[in-house]
Amino acid sequence: MAEVMTGGWSGPQPADQDIKVITSWMKNISEAATQKKYEIFEAVEFWSQVVAGVNYRIKVHVGGNHFILLKIWQEPLLEKSITTTFEGAKDPFATADIGH
Protein backbone atom coordinates (compact mmCIF):
# COMPACT_ATOMS: atom_id res chain seq x y z
CA MET A 1 0.00 0.00 0.00
CA ALA A 2 1.06 3.60 -0.58
CA GLU A 3 2.89 5.63 2.09
CA VAL A 4 0.58 8.18 3.72
CA MET A 5 1.24 11.12 6.05
CA THR A 6 -0.53 10.66 9.39
CA GLY A 7 -3.94 12.35 9.31
CA GLY A 8 -3.95 13.16 5.59
CA TRP A 9 -5.73 11.30 2.82
CA SER A 10 -3.62 9.66 0.16
CA GLY A 11 -4.32 10.31 -3.47
CA PRO A 12 -6.14 7.61 -5.42
CA GLN A 13 -4.13 4.40 -5.68
CA PRO A 14 -4.80 1.27 -7.76
CA ALA A 15 -6.26 -1.50 -5.60
CA ASP A 16 -3.47 -3.78 -4.37
CA GLN A 17 -3.79 -7.32 -2.99
CA ASP A 18 -4.43 -6.14 0.60
CA ILE A 19 -7.28 -3.88 -0.56
CA LYS A 20 -8.75 -6.69 -2.67
CA VAL A 21 -8.79 -8.97 0.40
CA ILE A 22 -10.48 -6.32 2.57
CA THR A 23 -13.03 -5.74 -0.21
CA SER A 24 -13.83 -9.45 -0.47
CA TRP A 25 -14.46 -9.53 3.31
CA MET A 26 -16.99 -6.72 2.86
CA LYS A 27 -19.05 -8.22 0.01
CA ASN A 28 -21.78 -9.86 2.14
CA ILE A 29 -22.03 -6.82 4.41
CA SER A 30 -22.28 -4.52 1.38
CA GLU A 31 -25.01 -6.67 -0.18
CA ALA A 32 -27.01 -6.49 3.05
CA ALA A 33 -26.50 -2.71 3.33
CA THR A 34 -27.54 -1.99 -0.26
CA GLN A 35 -30.10 -4.84 -0.48
CA LYS A 36 -28.52 -6.00 -3.75
CA LYS A 37 -26.60 -9.09 -4.85
CA TYR A 38 -23.36 -8.41 -6.73
CA GLU A 39 -21.96 -10.98 -9.14
CA ILE A 40 -19.00 -8.65 -9.70
CA PHE A 41 -17.43 -7.05 -6.62
CA GLU A 42 -13.95 -5.86 -7.58
CA ALA A 43 -11.86 -3.17 -5.90
CA VAL A 44 -10.64 -0.65 -8.48
CA GLU A 45 -8.88 2.05 -6.47
CA PHE A 46 -8.64 3.33 -2.93
CA TRP A 47 -7.75 6.25 -0.72
CA SER A 48 -6.33 5.80 2.78
CA GLN A 49 -5.91 7.94 5.88
CA VAL A 50 -3.69 6.95 8.80
CA VAL A 51 -5.37 7.77 12.12
CA ALA A 52 -5.63 5.46 15.15
CA GLY A 53 -5.71 2.69 12.57
CA VAL A 54 -6.46 3.33 8.91
CA ASN A 55 -9.54 4.74 7.18
CA TYR A 56 -10.13 3.44 3.68
CA ARG A 57 -12.41 4.61 0.91
CA ILE A 58 -12.53 1.86 -1.69
CA LYS A 59 -14.11 2.27 -5.12
CA VAL A 60 -15.67 -1.09 -6.01
CA HIS A 61 -16.86 -2.11 -9.49
CA VAL A 62 -20.19 -3.94 -9.16
CA GLY A 63 -20.97 -4.53 -12.85
CA GLY A 64 -21.54 -2.53 -16.02
CA ASN A 65 -20.69 1.10 -15.32
CA HIS A 66 -21.81 0.84 -11.67
CA PHE A 67 -19.60 1.39 -8.63
CA ILE A 68 -20.04 1.67 -4.88
CA LEU A 69 -17.81 3.41 -2.38
CA LEU A 70 -16.90 1.40 0.71
CA LYS A 71 -15.99 3.33 3.85
CA ILE A 72 -13.90 1.17 6.16
CA TRP A 73 -11.87 1.69 9.33
CA GLN A 74 -9.22 -0.86 10.21
CA GLU A 75 -7.89 -1.08 13.76
CA PRO A 76 -4.10 -1.17 14.20
CA LEU A 77 -2.60 -4.64 14.30
CA LEU A 78 -2.58 -5.70 17.94
CA GLU A 79 -1.55 -9.17 19.03
CA LYS A 80 -1.84 -10.47 15.46
CA SER A 81 -5.57 -9.70 15.21
CA ILE A 82 -7.30 -7.53 12.64
CA THR A 83 -10.54 -5.67 13.25
CA THR A 84 -12.23 -4.08 10.26
CA THR A 85 -15.32 -1.91 10.71
CA PHE A 86 -17.69 -1.36 7.80
CA GLU A 87 -19.04 2.20 7.79
CA GLY A 88 -21.20 1.99 4.72
CA ALA A 89 -21.57 1.56 0.99
CA LYS A 90 -22.79 4.40 -1.16
CA ASP A 91 -24.50 3.62 -4.43
CA PRO A 92 -23.98 5.31 -6.81
CA PHE A 93 -20.29 6.16 -6.34
CA ALA A 94 -19.64 9.85 -5.70
CA THR A 95 -16.09 11.21 -5.57
CA ALA A 96 -17.22 14.02 -3.26
CA ASP A 97 -17.58 11.42 -0.49
CA ILE A 98 -13.90 10.46 -0.53
CA GLY A 99 -12.91 13.03 2.07
CA HIS A 100 -9.88 14.69 0.52
Secondary structure, 3 states (H helix, E strand, C coil): CCCCCCCCECCCEECCHHHHHHHHHCHHHHHHHHCCCCCCCEEEEEEEEECCCEEEEEEEEEECCEEEEEEEEECCCECCECCEEEEEEECCCCHHHCCC
